[in-house]
């Protein structure tokens, strides 16, 4: 390999990243940056390798470098938003998701993650989250995660029938997703439909038998039914 060819190192880094060798990938991306520090994708891809290693601080630094070189770098805003959220910087994350969706207004993944973030933020952000999920579903009626996300918003707004409908739709689209069964089980519990709730928690446990949250929430239903065994 030509030792002064930045793209040779960059392309090898991509191959290593795809194979899951993130340490080797970051080394090659670093070498590419040393040879040609003006390429925003070099920083972005190194940031993505850092993100996969859960080194969110370094990832954010690289995404920021990419944005300085290209102020409309969609992936850098989108992935920096993800990392900021992981570190608890929700307001900053929201700004980056908004910037990403300004660049690509119909990107369903960005819109969905913006809605998911706003659902977690709660309060007056819930209505904005609904708007995000509604737009995703209008763009892709088979996008199961946004039905689940919208269901979570309806649940937080005590609109349980709407929540139940959305959770059911997400299950219809992706019946092997334990999270969707769990969330519908929680909704049914909130509606005091305890036996139906148990059925959903049982299904969730069958799909994900190592998840302690599901067992805990099923236990709450057993307690409501005064079954303390």
N, C-alpha and C positions, 0 to 999 in steps of 0.2 A: 504494500500500500504506500502511495506517495506521501511522505511525511509532512509535506507542506500543503496538502490539499484538504481544506477545511471540510468540504462536503464529503470526502471519503470517511473522515471520522464521524461526521454527523450521521451519515447513512448507516455506518456500522453501529452507532449508538442506537438508532431506531431498531435495527435487527436484534440487538442485545436486549433492548427494552421489551420487545415483543416476546422474547424467550424467557423473560422474567429475571434476567440478570441486571438488576437495576444499578448495582455498584459499577459494573463494567460500563453500563450505558452512561452514567453520570461522568465517568472519567473521559469517555470519548466525546461527549457533548462539551465538557470543559476544554478539551484540546481543540475542538472546532471553534469555540469562542475565543481562545487564545490566538488562533490563526486568523479569525475574521470576527471581530467583536461587534460588527454592525448588522448582524443578521438576527432579527427578533425571534425567528423560529428556533434558533439554536438555544436561546434562553428559555423559551417556552417549553421545549421538549426536555431540557434538563430539569426545569421546574416540575414537569409532569412525572419524571422519574423520581424526584424527591417526594412528590405527593404520594406516589405508590409505596414509598418507604416510610410514609407517615411523618416525614420531616417537613411539616407544613410551613415552618418559619423560612427555611431555605427556598421552598417552593414559591412562597409569596415574594421573596426578593427577586427571584428569576422572572416571575410573571410581571413584576413592576418594571424590570429592565426591558422586557419585551414591549410593554406599553409605552415606555419612553421612546423607543425606536419606532413604534407603530401605534399611534393613538386609537386606531380602529381595529386592533387585534382582538377579534371576538373571543377566541379560545383563551387568551390570557386573562381577560376580564372574567369570563365564565369560570375558569379554574381557580383564579385568585379568590373569587367569591366563595367557592366551595371550601377552600383552605381557611379563609377568614371565619366562616361559620364554624368549622371544626375547632377553631381556637376561641370561640365564644364572642367574636366581634360581629354581632348580628347587624348592627346599623351599617357598618362598613361593607359587610357582605351584601346587604340589600342594594347599596349604591352600585356595586359592581355588577350585580345581576341586572339592575335597571340599565346600566350602560351596555351590557351585552345584548339585552332585548331591544335597545334603541338601534343597535347595529344590525341585528337580525330579528325583526319584530315577530316573525312567525316561527321562530325556533322553539319547537315544543319542549325540548329538554330544558332550555333556559327558563322558559315560562313556568314549567312545572316546578323546577327547583326554587324559583322565586316564590311561587305559591306555597311550597313546603316550608320555606324559611318564614314567611309571613304567618303561616298557621302556628308555628312554634312561638313567634313573637306575641301573638294574641292581641287582645284589646282591639283598637280601631284598625289594626292590620288585617283582621279576619275578613272584612268585606273586600279588601284588596286581594286577599288570597282567593276568595271566591271568583273574582274577576279573572285572575290568572288561570285557575283551573277551568273555568267556563271557556276561556279562549282556547286552551289546549284541546278540550273536548270538541270544540267547534272545528278545529283544524284536523283532529284525528279522533274519530268517535270510538276507536278501539284502544285508546291509550289508558290501560287499566290503572296505572299509578295515580292518574289525576282524578279518577272516580274515587279511589281510596282517599286521596288528599282532600277532595271536596267533602267526602263523608266525614272526615275528621273535623272539618270546619263546621259543618252542620251540627255535629255532635256537641261541639263546644258552644254552639249557639242554642242548644237545647231543642233543635229541630230534628227530633229523632226519626220521624218518618222519612224525611229527605235523606238523612244519614243512612238509614237502613237500605233505602233504594240504591244509593251510590255504592255502599259496601257490597251489596248483592251483585251489582253490575261488575264491580272489579273481580269478584269471585267467578262470575260467569266467564269473564275474559281470561282469567288466569287462576284456575281452580287449584293449582298446586302451590299457591303462595300462602304460607302459614300466617303471615301478617294480616292479610285480608280477612281470613277466618277469625283471627283473634280480635280484630277491630270490630267486626260485626258482632262477635260475642259480647264485647264490652257495651256496644250500643243496645243489644237486646237486654243485657243486664240493667242498663239505665232505664229501659222501658218496662222493667220488672217482668220480662218474659224469661224467667229463669231456666226453664227446661230447654227452651230453644237455645238459650245462651250456652248451656252446658254442651249441647250438641256441637256448637261451633267451636268451643274451646277444645273439645275432644278431637275434632277434626284437625285443629291447629296443632295439637300435641302429636297426632299421628304424623304430621308433616314435619314437625320440628320438635322432637322429643327432648332436646337439650336446653330448651328455652325456659328459664325459671320464671319469667314474667307471665307466661301463659298459665303455668301451674298456679302462680299466686292469684291471678284473676279468677281462675276456675275455683280456687279455694274460697274466694269471697262469695261466689254464687252458692257454694255448698253451705256456707255460713248463713246466707239469707234463707236457705231452705231448712236451716237448723239441722243439717247433717254434719255432725262434728267428728266423724270417724276419720 
